[in-house]
């Protein structure tokens, strides 16, 4: 513990000299605080600037994510509407010919597979 204290004092004296301050002024806690206060203020200022930049980036990314989600929902809705339209056409065509096609057994790509079940139900209700 004594070696650590001596090493700390040496570092503190070197720091004082680099600032052009008298090392004796750093012997008291108040003196040491007075020496490092400007440095702490500068660190806090830079941290605040970085946080503000990060906050702005988060807001931008949230807006882009919302827009992307809305586009994905719209595209899925259009795809489901197109599937419904195609099934209706197949039904209509099969009524006019001797070939019977059970449209309900047709399996077409479901673009809502990438959504969670709650969102899938919302999209299905929107399309119907």
C-alpha beads as a LAMMPS data file, in Angstrom:
LAMMPS data file: protein, C-alpha beads

128 atoms
127 bonds

1 atom types
1 bond types

-500.0 500.0 xlo xhi
-500.0 500.0 ylo yhi
-500.0 500.0 zlo zhi

Masses

1 110.0

Atoms # bond

1 1 1 0.000 0.000 0.000
2 1 1 2.907 2.343 0.763
3 1 1 4.414 1.726 -2.691
4 1 1 1.070 2.481 -4.337
5 1 1 0.786 5.734 -2.362
6 1 1 4.324 6.720 -3.354
7 1 1 3.620 5.889 -7.021
8 1 1 0.424 7.932 -6.868
9 1 1 2.263 10.898 -5.341
10 1 1 4.916 10.695 -8.059
11 1 1 2.253 10.637 -10.777
12 1 1 0.446 13.526 -9.125
13 1 1 3.652 15.562 -8.925
14 1 1 4.403 14.826 -12.603
15 1 1 0.875 15.864 -13.497
16 1 1 1.262 19.102 -11.511
17 1 1 4.515 19.893 -13.259
18 1 1 2.954 19.225 -16.675
19 1 1 0.282 21.789 -15.775
20 1 1 2.894 24.220 -14.517
21 1 1 1.513 23.990 -10.988
22 1 1 3.375 23.678 -7.716
23 1 1 3.363 20.005 -6.613
24 1 1 2.927 21.156 -3.015
25 1 1 -0.521 22.506 -3.967
26 1 1 -1.688 18.966 -4.702
27 1 1 -0.929 17.653 -1.214
28 1 1 -4.405 18.465 0.114
29 1 1 -7.592 16.958 -1.335
30 1 1 -8.876 20.455 -2.126
31 1 1 -5.667 21.296 -3.973
32 1 1 -5.780 18.066 -5.966
33 1 1 -9.450 18.676 -6.806
34 1 1 -8.669 22.209 -7.929
35 1 1 -6.024 20.826 -10.282
36 1 1 -8.196 18.134 -11.846
37 1 1 -11.518 20.025 -11.908
38 1 1 -10.904 21.604 -15.354
39 1 1 -9.913 18.215 -16.721
40 1 1 -13.059 16.606 -15.285
41 1 1 -15.195 19.382 -16.764
42 1 1 -13.621 18.802 -20.177
43 1 1 -14.213 15.050 -19.927
44 1 1 -17.834 15.606 -18.925
45 1 1 -18.332 18.044 -21.818
46 1 1 -16.942 15.591 -24.382
47 1 1 -19.046 12.775 -22.919
48 1 1 -22.145 14.972 -23.187
49 1 1 -21.354 15.809 -26.828
50 1 1 -20.908 12.126 -27.632
51 1 1 -24.190 11.236 -25.909
52 1 1 -26.031 13.914 -27.881
53 1 1 -24.585 12.570 -31.132
54 1 1 -25.550 9.022 -30.158
55 1 1 -29.048 10.167 -29.187
56 1 1 -29.518 11.846 -32.567
57 1 1 -28.315 8.669 -34.324
58 1 1 -30.770 6.540 -32.318
59 1 1 -33.656 8.828 -33.271
60 1 1 -32.636 8.647 -36.926
61 1 1 -32.413 4.849 -36.826
62 1 1 -35.780 4.559 -35.070
63 1 1 -37.404 6.697 -37.771
64 1 1 -35.828 4.570 -40.513
65 1 1 -36.945 1.368 -38.773
66 1 1 -40.511 2.658 -38.510
67 1 1 -40.546 3.639 -42.174
68 1 1 -39.131 0.249 -43.185
69 1 1 -41.733 -1.563 -41.088
70 1 1 -44.530 0.453 -42.681
71 1 1 -43.201 -0.354 -46.152
72 1 1 -42.920 -4.038 -45.278
73 1 1 -46.494 -4.124 -43.985
74 1 1 -47.743 -2.332 -47.113
75 1 1 -45.840 -4.723 -49.390
76 1 1 -47.180 -7.741 -47.504
77 1 1 -50.717 -6.401 -47.736
78 1 1 -50.355 -5.889 -51.485
79 1 1 -48.944 -9.385 -51.886
80 1 1 -51.843 -10.921 -49.958
81 1 1 -54.314 -8.934 -52.042
82 1 1 -52.623 -10.212 -55.190
83 1 1 -52.818 -13.797 -53.906
84 1 1 -56.519 -13.337 -53.205
85 1 1 -57.030 -11.889 -56.687
86 1 1 -55.178 -14.819 -58.294
87 1 1 -57.187 -17.367 -56.325
88 1 1 -60.397 -15.632 -57.422
89 1 1 -59.264 -15.778 -61.045
90 1 1 -58.433 -19.472 -60.727
91 1 1 -61.840 -20.111 -59.135
92 1 1 -63.571 -18.227 -61.926
93 1 1 -61.557 -20.031 -64.634
94 1 1 -62.193 -23.451 -63.076
95 1 1 -65.955 -22.776 -63.100
96 1 1 -65.808 -22.147 -66.836
97 1 1 -63.895 -25.360 -67.622
98 1 1 -64.225 -29.006 -66.742
99 1 1 -61.046 -28.859 -64.659
100 1 1 -61.810 -28.353 -60.989
101 1 1 -59.161 -26.633 -58.904
102 1 1 -59.543 -26.460 -55.143
103 1 1 -58.193 -22.987 -54.530
104 1 1 -58.091 -23.439 -50.779
105 1 1 -55.542 -26.227 -51.229
106 1 1 -53.257 -23.983 -53.245
107 1 1 -50.191 -23.013 -51.288
108 1 1 -48.667 -19.778 -52.403
109 1 1 -45.826 -17.872 -50.831
110 1 1 -46.975 -16.072 -47.700
111 1 1 -44.985 -12.854 -47.327
112 1 1 -46.148 -12.460 -43.733
113 1 1 -44.019 -15.397 -42.579
114 1 1 -41.311 -12.969 -41.490
115 1 1 -43.669 -11.209 -39.037
116 1 1 -44.608 -12.261 -35.538
117 1 1 -48.047 -13.926 -35.181
118 1 1 -49.707 -10.767 -33.854
119 1 1 -48.567 -8.741 -36.864
120 1 1 -49.591 -11.562 -39.246
121 1 1 -53.131 -11.467 -37.881
122 1 1 -53.255 -7.674 -38.229
123 1 1 -52.145 -7.894 -41.863
124 1 1 -54.700 -10.628 -42.635
125 1 1 -57.489 -8.522 -41.111
126 1 1 -56.327 -5.496 -43.085
127 1 1 -56.368 -7.414 -46.377
128 1 1 -59.810 -8.905 -45.790

Bonds

1 1 1 2
2 1 2 3
3 1 3 4
4 1 4 5
5 1 5 6
6 1 6 7
7 1 7 8
8 1 8 9
9 1 9 10
10 1 10 11
11 1 11 12
12 1 12 13
13 1 13 14
14 1 14 15
15 1 15 16
16 1 16 17
17 1 17 18
18 1 18 19
19 1 19 20
20 1 20 21
21 1 21 22
22 1 22 23
23 1 23 24
24 1 24 25
25 1 25 26
26 1 26 27
27 1 27 28
28 1 28 29
29 1 29 30
30 1 30 31
31 1 31 32
32 1 32 33
33 1 33 34
34 1 34 35
35 1 35 36
36 1 36 37
37 1 37 38
38 1 38 39
39 1 39 40
40 1 40 41
41 1 41 42
42 1 42 43
43 1 43 44
44 1 44 45
45 1 45 46
46 1 46 47
47 1 47 48
48 1 48 49
49 1 49 50
50 1 50 51
51 1 51 52
52 1 52 53
53 1 53 54
54 1 54 55
55 1 55 56
56 1 56 57
57 1 57 58
58 1 58 59
59 1 59 60
60 1 60 61
61 1 61 62
62 1 62 63
63 1 63 64
64 1 64 65
65 1 65 66
66 1 66 67
67 1 67 68
68 1 68 69
69 1 69 70
70 1 70 71
71 1 71 72
72 1 72 73
73 1 73 74
74 1 74 75
75 1 75 76
76 1 76 77
77 1 77 78
78 1 78 79
79 1 79 80
80 1 80 81
81 1 81 82
82 1 82 83
83 1 83 84
84 1 84 85
85 1 85 86
86 1 86 87
87 1 87 88
88 1 88 89
89 1 89 90
90 1 90 91
91 1 91 92
92 1 92 93
93 1 93 94
94 1 94 95
95 1 95 96
96 1 96 97
97 1 97 98
98 1 98 99
99 1 99 100
100 1 100 101
101 1 101 102
102 1 102 103
103 1 103 104
104 1 104 105
105 1 105 106
106 1 106 107
107 1 107 108
108 1 108 109
109 1 109 110
110 1 110 111
111 1 111 112
112 1 112 113
113 1 113 114
114 1 114 115
115 1 115 116
116 1 116 117
117 1 117 118
118 1 118 119
119 1 119 120
120 1 120 121
121 1 121 122
122 1 122 123
123 1 123 124
124 1 124 125
125 1 125 126
126 1 126 127
127 1 127 128
